[in-house]
């Protein structure tokens, strides 16, 4: 059974809140099937954006880096993705230590 995007986002934000990592919904996408981008802002002018994809060899879902570098460049990449997909969710995580939890069990 596949989780809806809205339930996944809610669970993700709760996990981050439990370890006191601020995160915000920048764009709310389709509640049931919207794709999710996670932008990690390390608050030093740098950022990284993750998108979920499938490993073609194993069929597993995993998070891949879509863009990284200067925050303005990452924001431009996110804006481009938003222009293609109006159902897209965009979550921004702010953590100087670079914690995003996307490698934790249950979040792939």
Secondary structure, 3 states (H helix, E strand, C coil): CCCCHHHHHHHHHHHHHHCCCEEEEEECCCCCCCCEEEEEECCCCEEEEEEEEECCCCCCEEEEEEEEEEHHHHHHHHHHHHHHCCCCEEEEEECCCCCCCCCCCCCC
